Amino acid sequence: MSVPFKVDLAGKVAVVTGGGGILCSVMAEALAECGAKVAILDLRKEAADQVAAAIKAKGGAAMGVACNVLERASIETAEKEVRAAYGPCDILINGAGGNNPKGTTSNEQMSKADLTNTNPDIKTFFDLDPKGIEFVFNLNFLGSLLPTQVFSRAMAENGRGVIINISSMNAFKPLTKIPAYSAAKAAVSNFTQWLAVHMAPMGIRVNAIAPGFFLTDQNRALLTTPDGGLTPRSHKILNHTPMAKFGEPADLLGALLWLTSDKAAGFVTGTVIPIDGGFSAYSGV
């Protein structure tokens, strides 16, 4: 992988939560390529270590850190580990997130059959599990808020810092079947704007990236068939994406690097940048 352009992040410490995943691992690699020391935080320590090893193999500085973004004590332990190795955090990427089947309906729209459904394999709106919805909301919203509370304290003390949250197309246009995830990402976008205003006097810039449709481990089964073909939902997505394709992880890097650079985006805060092939602009007509 090579970055589309380089910004000077030498001397910066970047923390990437969810850094073991497909999208955020590429972000971590890009930050390291631009000179940052990168801490990859993930619930799966082995996944974080694998990304760190790939970065170090190319001459970068990186470390894998086990972290549960829903447990403040775990985040605080991770922060101490990062600080001891690299120093205080300058750049925080809140990438941890995801969905859960318990917050997902089986069908895109309600029908009268939902009122009398007894099939346990079909989840109607009435069958949505509050615990599942709570988990999805917490993972995406609290999973951004809690790491920000822990890692931004040093930023506030130093009078500078960059926070980038990961929102979603769901925040612009809620997708069918996944109400919990859509609501959670809308909260992330709103939180990004609130936090940007709140932290501006401390020299901290807060923005978000809202990816469109990218194939990841989490959505691959929903968007592709076992033989590698596209599902009906994928065809519907691509028909509503003017560029008629899924995004590649590298497509996120231009916006990421621009937002991390104080020279390039020093007056940019409170924005949510869609990277979606035109999906959010298209009305379907």
C-alpha positions as CSV (number, residue, x, y, z in Angstrom):
1,M,0.0,0.0,0.0
2,S,1.2,3.5,-0.7
3,V,-0.5,6.7,0.4
4,P,-1.9,9.1,-2.3
5,F,0.2,11.9,-0.8
6,K,2.2,12.5,2.3
7,V,1.6,14.8,5.2
8,D,4.3,15.4,7.8
9,L,3.3,13.5,11.0
10,A,6.8,13.0,12.3
11,G,6.8,13.2,16.0
12,K,3.1,12.6,16.3
13,V,1.5,9.7,18.2
14,A,-1.6,8.3,16.6
15,V,-4.1,5.9,18.3
16,V,-6.4,3.9,16.1
17,T,-9.2,2.0,17.8
18,G,-10.6,-1.0,15.9
19,G,-7.2,-0.9,14.2
20,G,-7.2,-4.6,13.5
21,G,-10.1,-4.3,11.1
22,I,-9.9,-4.0,7.3
23,L,-10.5,-0.3,7.0
24,C,-8.8,0.9,10.1
25,S,-5.7,-1.2,9.6
26,V,-5.1,0.6,6.3
27,M,-5.6,3.9,8.1
28,A,-3.0,2.9,10.7
29,E,-0.5,1.9,7.9
30,A,-1.0,5.3,6.2
31,L,-0.4,7.3,9.4
32,A,2.8,5.3,10.0
33,E,3.9,5.9,6.4
34,C,3.6,9.6,7.1
35,G,5.9,9.4,10.1
36,A,3.5,8.9,13.0
37,K,4.1,6.4,15.8
38,V,0.9,4.3,15.7
39,A,-0.8,2.4,18.5
40,I,-3.3,-0.1,17.1
41,L,-6.0,-0.8,19.7
42,D,-8.3,-3.7,19.2
43,L,-10.3,-6.1,21.3
44,R,-8.4,-8.8,19.4
45,K,-4.8,-8.4,20.5
46,E,-3.6,-10.8,17.8
47,A,-5.2,-8.7,15.1
48,A,-3.6,-5.5,16.4
49,D,-0.2,-7.2,16.7
50,Q,-0.5,-8.4,13.1
51,V,-1.1,-4.8,11.8
52,A,1.7,-3.5,14.0
53,A,4.1,-6.2,12.6
54,A,3.2,-5.2,9.0
55,I,4.0,-1.6,9.8
56,K,7.3,-2.4,11.5
57,A,8.3,-4.6,8.6
58,K,8.2,-1.5,6.4
59,G,10.3,0.5,8.9
60,G,7.5,2.3,10.7
61,A,6.8,2.5,14.4
62,A,3.8,0.7,15.7
63,M,2.5,-1.3,18.6
64,G,-0.6,-3.5,19.2
65,V,-2.6,-2.9,22.3
66,A,-5.5,-4.9,23.7
67,C,-8.4,-2.6,24.4
68,N,-12.2,-2.9,25.0
69,V,-13.6,0.5,24.0
70,L,-16.7,-0.1,26.2
71,E,-14.7,-0.4,29.4
72,R,-13.1,2.8,30.7
73,A,-10.6,0.8,32.8
74,S,-9.4,-1.0,29.7
75,I,-9.0,2.2,27.8
76,E,-7.1,3.8,30.6
77,T,-4.7,0.9,30.8
78,A,-4.2,1.2,27.0
79,E,-3.5,4.9,27.3
80,K,-0.9,4.3,29.9
81,E,0.8,1.7,27.8
82,V,0.8,4.0,24.7
83,R,2.1,6.9,26.7
84,A,4.9,4.9,28.3
85,A,6.0,3.7,24.8
86,Y,5.4,6.7,22.6
87,G,4.2,9.7,24.7
88,P,0.7,11.3,24.8
89,C,-1.7,10.9,22.0
90,D,-1.8,13.6,19.3
91,I,-4.2,11.9,16.8
92,L,-7.2,9.7,17.8
93,I,-9.0,7.7,15.2
94,N,-12.2,6.3,16.7
95,G,-12.6,3.4,14.4
96,A,-14.2,0.7,16.6
97,G,-17.8,-0.1,15.8
98,G,-20.1,-2.6,14.2
99,N,-23.6,-4.1,14.1
100,N,-25.4,-7.0,15.7
101,P,-28.0,-9.4,14.3
102,K,-30.2,-8.7,17.4
103,G,-30.6,-5.1,16.2
104,T,-31.5,-6.1,12.6
105,T,-34.8,-6.9,10.9
106,S,-35.2,-9.8,8.4
107,N,-37.1,-7.8,5.9
108,E,-36.7,-4.3,4.5
109,Q,-40.3,-3.3,5.1
110,M,-43.1,-4.3,7.4
111,S,-46.0,-6.4,6.2
112,K,-49.2,-7.6,7.8
113,A,-47.6,-11.0,8.2
114,D,-45.3,-9.4,10.8
115,L,-48.2,-9.0,13.1
116,T,-48.7,-12.8,13.4
117,N,-45.2,-14.0,12.9
118,T,-44.2,-17.0,14.9
119,N,-41.1,-18.1,12.9
120,P,-38.1,-17.7,15.1
121,D,-35.9,-17.3,12.0
122,I,-37.7,-14.1,10.9
123,K,-37.0,-11.1,13.0
124,T,-39.7,-8.4,12.7
125,F,-39.6,-4.9,14.1
126,F,-41.6,-6.2,17.0
127,D,-38.9,-8.8,17.7
128,L,-35.9,-6.5,17.9
129,D,-34.0,-7.2,21.1
130,P,-33.5,-4.1,23.2
131,K,-30.2,-5.6,24.5
132,G,-29.0,-6.0,20.9
133,I,-29.9,-2.4,20.1
134,E,-28.2,-1.2,23.3
135,F,-25.0,-3.2,22.4
136,V,-24.9,-1.6,18.9
137,F,-25.5,1.9,20.1
138,N,-22.9,1.5,22.9
139,L,-20.3,0.0,20.6
140,N,-20.5,2.8,18.1
141,F,-21.4,5.8,20.2
142,L,-19.9,5.1,23.7
143,G,-17.1,3.3,21.8
144,S,-16.2,6.7,20.4
145,L,-17.0,8.8,23.5
146,L,-15.1,6.8,26.1
147,P,-11.7,6.7,24.2
148,T,-12.1,10.4,23.5
149,Q,-12.5,11.1,27.2
150,V,-9.4,9.2,28.0
151,F,-7.1,10.2,25.1
152,S,-8.1,13.8,24.6
153,R,-7.1,14.9,28.1
154,A,-3.5,15.1,27.1
155,M,-4.5,17.0,23.9
156,A,-6.3,19.5,26.0
157,E,-3.3,19.9,28.3
158,N,-1.0,20.4,25.3
159,G,-3.4,22.8,23.5
160,R,-3.5,20.8,20.3
161,G,-4.9,17.5,18.9
162,V,-6.9,15.8,16.1
163,I,-9.9,13.5,16.6
164,I,-11.4,11.7,13.7
165,N,-14.6,9.7,14.2
166,I,-15.9,7.0,11.8
167,S,-19.5,7.7,10.9
168,S,-21.3,6.0,8.0
169,M,-23.7,6.5,5.1
170,N,-26.3,5.3,7.6
171,A,-26.0,8.7,9.3
172,F,-27.1,10.5,6.1
173,K,-29.7,8.0,4.9
174,P,-30.8,5.2,7.3
175,L,-30.6,1.9,5.5
176,T,-33.3,-0.7,5.7
177,K,-33.0,-3.6,8.1
178,I,-30.4,-2.1,10.4
179,P,-32.1,0.6,12.6
180,A,-29.7,0.2,15.6
181,Y,-26.6,0.8,13.5
182,S,-28.2,3.7,11.5
183,A,-29.2,5.4,14.7
184,A,-25.9,4.9,16.3
185,K,-23.9,6.3,13.4
186,A,-26.3,9.3,13.3
187,A,-25.3,9.8,16.9
188,V,-21.6,9.7,16.0
189,S,-22.1,12.4,13.4
190,N,-24.0,14.6,15.8
191,F,-21.4,13.9,18.6
192,T,-18.6,14.9,16.2
193,Q,-20.2,18.4,15.6
194,W,-20.9,18.8,19.3
195,L,-17.4,17.9,20.3
196,A,-15.8,20.1,17.7
197,V,-17.6,23.1,19.2
198,H,-16.9,22.1,22.7
199,M,-13.1,21.4,22.2
200,A,-12.3,24.3,19.8
201,P,-11.0,26.6,22.6
202,M,-8.5,23.9,23.5
203,G,-7.0,23.7,20.0
204,I,-8.5,20.3,19.3
205,R,-10.0,19.7,15.9
206,V,-12.8,17.1,15.6
207,N,-14.1,15.7,12.3
208,A,-15.6,12.5,10.9
209,I,-15.3,10.3,7.9
210,A,-18.5,8.7,6.6
211,P,-17.6,5.7,4.4
212,G,-20.1,4.5,1.8
213,F,-20.1,0.9,0.9
214,F,-16.9,-1.1,1.4
215,L,-16.5,-4.9,1.6
216,T,-15.4,-5.8,5.1
217,D,-15.4,-8.9,7.3
218,Q,-18.6,-7.6,9.0
219,N,-20.7,-7.2,5.8
220,R,-19.2,-9.6,3.4
221,A,-21.9,-12.3,4.1
222,L,-24.6,-9.7,3.5
223,L,-23.2,-8.4,0.3
224,T,-21.7,-11.4,-1.4
225,T,-22.7,-14.9,-2.1
226,P,-20.6,-18.0,-1.1
227,D,-19.3,-18.2,-4.7
228,G,-18.2,-14.6,-4.6
229,G,-21.1,-13.1,-6.5
230,L,-23.2,-10.1,-5.4
231,T,-26.4,-10.4,-3.4
232,P,-29.6,-8.6,-4.4
233,R,-28.8,-6.0,-1.6
234,S,-25.4,-5.4,-3.3
235,H,-27.1,-4.8,-6.6
236,K,-29.5,-2.3,-5.0
237,I,-26.5,-0.5,-3.4
238,L,-24.6,-0.3,-6.6
239,N,-27.6,0.9,-8.6
240,H,-27.8,3.8,-6.1
241,T,-24.1,4.6,-6.2
242,P,-23.4,6.8,-9.2
243,M,-19.8,5.5,-9.5
244,A,-21.3,2.0,-9.6
245,K,-18.7,0.2,-7.4
246,F,-17.7,-0.5,-3.9
247,G,-15.0,1.5,-2.2
248,E,-11.5,0.3,-1.6
249,P,-9.9,0.9,1.8
250,A,-7.3,3.1,0.2
251,D,-10.1,5.5,-1.0
252,L,-10.4,6.7,2.6
253,L,-6.8,7.8,2.9
254,G,-6.9,11.1,1.1
255,A,-9.5,12.5,3.5
256,L,-7.9,10.9,6.5
257,L,-4.5,12.4,5.9
258,W,-5.9,15.8,5.0
259,L,-7.9,15.9,8.3
260,T,-4.9,14.9,10.4
261,S,-2.7,17.6,8.9
262,D,-2.8,20.9,10.8
263,K,-1.2,22.6,7.8
264,A,-3.7,21.3,5.3
265,A,-6.9,21.3,7.5
266,G,-6.0,23.6,10.3
267,F,-9.3,25.5,10.0
268,V,-11.4,22.4,9.5
269,T,-13.5,21.2,12.4
270,G,-17.0,19.9,12.9
271,T,-17.3,18.3,9.4
272,V,-18.6,14.9,8.4
273,I,-17.0,13.9,5.1
274,P,-18.9,11.3,2.9
275,I,-16.6,9.0,0.9
276,D,-19.3,7.1,-0.9
277,G,-19.0,7.3,-4.7
278,G,-21.9,9.7,-4.8
279,F,-24.4,7.6,-2.8
280,S,-25.5,10.4,-0.4
281,A,-26.0,12.8,-3.4
282,Y,-28.2,10.5,-5.4
283,S,-32.0,10.6,-5.1
284,G,-32.6,7.4,-7.1
285,V,-34.1,9.3,-10.0
